[in-house]
Amino acid sequence: MKQYAYYPGCSLERNAAAYDESFRAVAQVLGIELVEIDDWNCCGATEYFSLDLLPAYALVARNLALVPPKLNQVVAPCSACYYNMYKTDKNMAHYPELAQAINEALAAGHLHYEAGRVRSRHALEVVVEDFTPEEIAAHVQKPLRGLRLAAYYGCVTVRPASHDDHEYPARMERLLQTLGATVVDYTLRANCCGGHMTQLDADTAYRMIYYLLSNAARLDVDALVVACPMCQLNLDAYQGQVNAHFNSDFRIPILYFTQMMGLAFGIAPERLGFGQEMVSAERVLEKWRNPPPEAETVERKPRRGKVGLPMPEPLVGVGSR
Amino acid sequence: MMPKETSANSFLEEVMAIPGGERLKSCIQCGTCGGSCPSGEAMDYTPRELFAMILAGMREEVLKSNTFWFCVSCYYCTIRCPQEIPITDIMYRLKRLAIQAGYYTASITGFSETFVGQVETYGRSFELGLATGHYLRHHPLQSIRMSPLMLGMVTRGRMSFTPQRIRGIRQLRAILRRAKELGGAW
């Protein structure tokens, strides 16, 4: 049993409950014990940092201070929550003046946080770094055979802090392959979904979402797999708005990687939050229930014989190596 | 030093007053930031132009621009900047300075302010309910087009307007109050 402090964050309480349910279900199978931080508060998302810096840091630091002393890692499934905790801890360690100011604020609530005590980690990072592909494969009971998936990371899951490539990550692709899915090369995997742009300028936001959906549609995927509630909300809930805006007809289910893991682990879809998505995932479930027959391993004929193209005779005696 | 530069420096110093902010002085105007920006085409100045303006001390023009409001916090510029300038954090800094200077409209900052208000009242937020409320207030006509979205989210149990209040809300408020008292310099 591996123990982690758990910070679900506000989105996972309601709008992304499917992520919370599926992560908890998958964690149980993997032997992860999630100890929810008692009475945690909102991380401030990207909003608090736009208004007031020190309160924004203090808000995040309260949660870090509330991590039980026996635990030194906190896992957050939401990319914004994860990155805010990571950034607060890192900046407190690098800038003692900032750490001092934050702790002075925390002292008003009789709390203290020592920079470096808690390592903030994204749920995807924990799954792929703390477990080997073999360990994950060992739990696969109903492989995602025949499902064509694209992995979409968005921004702060990979930038600026991830150990994966910041521009062209591959860990979610590898995970989905381990689960038995067919994974396409989705080049926009680390592009931005627009975050809260839908609230500021719908035209700009819809253009960014359209870009992501149209690229996925061209790859003919059964679903786009995400690791962030903000990405899910923008691509799923706003898909209808985008269709109306651009006169398009996208119907791409947007699912969490934990939901796909759960399916592969043989967990019932009802326990994984299926049905909460705006764009129905019924077709995905249908394929999962009735996978295509396992492809026979056909002895492939080599494309060409052992003999290569006719080449000039090797020169003799020149620069013999 | 020429007087012009003195005034330029005071604005520059103000912008740089965040962890790592002093790297802004090393900007080489390569334009990687603007070229990497997914929402750049909606900005009236690219980040590169904006940095040149900051270095030139053009306080009012900079703070009145829409550039940082269109920053979606994707960190592409930050990881690509050859001078390792924390560009995204500087965009946040510019938002705060623009608010302090009063150069904004409620339809832009209203969302952040309502969000923060909710956090200070409850300790938690509910973005989607909040977003809907924000939409109704600031874009009432467009709300009609949003109704299928809202209805869909309600029927799927994904919608709520008020979050749960945390038990330690008084403690949180005390912390935030103290942070605000201390926080002038950032």
Interface residues (C-beta under 8 A of the other chain):
Chain A: C10 S11 E13 R14 N15 A16 A17 D39 W40 N41 C42 G44 A45 T46 E47 Y48 F49 S50 L51 D52 L53 L54 P55 Y57 A58 L59 R62 N91 H94 Y95 L98 A101 I102 E104 A105 L106 A107 A108 G109 H110 L111 C155 V156 R159 P160 H166 E167 N191 C192 G194 G195 H196 M197 T198 Q199 L200 D201 A202 D203 T204 M208 L233 A237 Y238 G240 Q241 A244 G275 Q276 E277 M278
Chain B: I18 P19 G20 P38 S39 A42 W69 F70 V72 S73 C74 Y75 Y76 T78 I79 Y92 R93 K95 R96 I99 S107 I108 T109 F111 S112 E113 F115 V116 V119 G123 R124 S125 F126 E127 L128 A131 H134 Y135 H139 Q142 R145 M146 P148 L149 G152 M153 R156 G157 R158 M159 S160 P163 Q164 I166 R167 G168 Q171 L172 A174 I175 L176 R177 R178 A179 K180 L182 G183 W186
